[in-house]
Amino acid sequence: MKRTNEEKRLLRRMAAGEFDGAVGDDFVTGSYKKVYHWKLIKDGIPFFIREGESTRFFNGKENESIPGKRVERKFETEDQKLEFLQKFGWLMNDADAKDYSAKFKPKR
């Protein structure tokens, strides 16, 4: 697939680690069982992580905690990285990423 100069530049910057860190705010869904969601870029690879609420119980001697189920979605290929920037670039503190993401927002 042919990439635009803008896409090539964004992919180079992502690979160089310029966008590493949290993307947007964490958020929680669910009222009975909470599910935590967050997005981050680590070593130039974007992740979307969802983790269920941990549970605790008393085993007769001490409290035990069982971590919630964790699901990670890695965006490893260039197409997936561009998909991540299209969906979540508007949450980043970078003008180029915000401009690129704005091109893919639905018109109202």
C-alpha positions as CSV (number, residue, x, y, z in Angstrom):
1,M,0.0,0.0,0.0
2,K,1.3,3.4,-0.9
3,R,1.9,5.7,2.1
4,T,1.6,9.5,2.1
5,N,4.5,11.5,3.3
6,E,2.5,12.4,6.4
7,E,2.0,8.7,7.2
8,K,5.6,7.9,6.6
9,R,6.7,10.7,9.0
10,L,4.2,9.6,11.7
11,L,5.4,6.0,11.5
12,R,9.1,7.1,11.7
13,R,8.3,9.3,14.7
14,M,6.4,6.4,16.4
15,A,9.3,4.0,15.7
16,A,11.7,6.5,17.2
17,G,9.7,6.5,20.4
18,E,8.5,10.1,20.2
19,F,4.9,9.1,21.0
20,D,5.7,6.7,23.9
21,G,3.6,7.0,27.0
22,A,-0.1,7.1,27.9
23,V,-2.6,8.1,25.3
24,G,-5.7,9.9,26.6
25,D,-7.3,9.1,30.0
26,D,-8.0,5.8,31.5
27,F,-11.7,5.0,31.8
28,V,-13.9,2.5,33.6
29,T,-17.0,0.7,32.4
30,G,-19.5,-1.5,34.2
31,S,-21.5,-0.9,37.3
32,Y,-21.4,-4.4,38.9
33,K,-18.0,-5.6,37.7
34,K,-15.7,-2.8,36.7
35,V,-13.6,-3.1,33.6
36,Y,-10.6,-0.8,33.2
37,H,-9.5,0.5,29.8
38,W,-6.3,2.3,28.8
39,K,-4.2,3.0,25.8
40,L,-0.4,3.5,25.6
41,I,2.6,3.4,23.3
42,K,5.7,1.5,24.5
43,D,8.8,1.2,22.4
44,G,6.9,2.5,19.3
45,I,4.2,-0.1,19.6
46,P,0.7,1.0,20.5
47,F,-1.4,-1.1,23.0
48,F,-5.1,-1.1,24.0
49,I,-5.5,-2.8,27.3
50,R,-8.7,-3.9,29.1
51,E,-8.6,-5.5,32.5
52,G,-11.4,-6.8,34.7
53,E,-11.8,-6.0,38.3
54,S,-9.8,-8.1,40.7
55,T,-11.7,-10.2,43.3
56,R,-10.8,-10.8,46.9
57,F,-11.8,-13.5,49.3
58,F,-10.7,-14.9,52.7
59,N,-9.2,-18.3,52.5
60,G,-9.4,-19.1,56.2
61,K,-6.0,-17.6,57.1
62,E,-5.6,-14.4,55.0
63,N,-7.2,-12.3,52.3
64,E,-6.3,-13.4,48.8
65,S,-6.6,-11.3,45.7
66,I,-7.2,-12.7,42.2
67,P,-6.4,-10.3,39.4
68,G,-9.1,-9.7,36.8
69,K,-8.8,-11.0,33.2
70,R,-6.4,-8.9,31.1
71,V,-6.7,-8.5,27.4
72,E,-4.1,-6.6,25.4
73,R,-4.4,-5.6,21.8
74,K,-1.1,-4.9,20.1
75,F,-0.8,-2.7,17.0
76,E,2.3,-4.2,15.5
77,T,2.1,-3.7,11.7
78,E,2.3,-0.3,10.0
79,D,-1.4,-0.6,8.9
80,Q,-2.4,-1.3,12.5
81,K,-0.3,1.6,13.8
82,L,-1.9,3.9,11.4
83,E,-5.3,2.6,12.4
84,F,-4.4,3.4,16.0
85,L,-3.4,6.9,15.1
86,Q,-6.6,7.4,13.1
87,K,-8.8,6.3,16.1
88,F,-6.8,7.7,19.0
89,G,-4.4,10.3,17.6
90,W,-6.8,13.1,18.6
91,L,-6.1,12.2,22.3
92,M,-2.3,12.7,21.9
93,N,-0.4,15.8,22.7
94,D,1.0,16.2,19.2
95,A,-0.3,18.5,16.5
96,D,0.6,16.1,13.6
97,A,-1.2,13.1,15.3
98,K,-4.2,15.3,16.0
99,D,-4.4,16.6,12.4
100,Y,-4.0,13.1,11.0
101,S,-6.7,11.7,13.2
102,A,-9.1,14.6,12.4
103,K,-9.1,13.5,8.8
104,F,-10.8,10.2,9.8
105,K,-13.4,11.6,12.2
106,P,-17.0,11.1,10.9
107,K,-18.6,14.3,9.7
108,R,-21.7,15.5,11.6
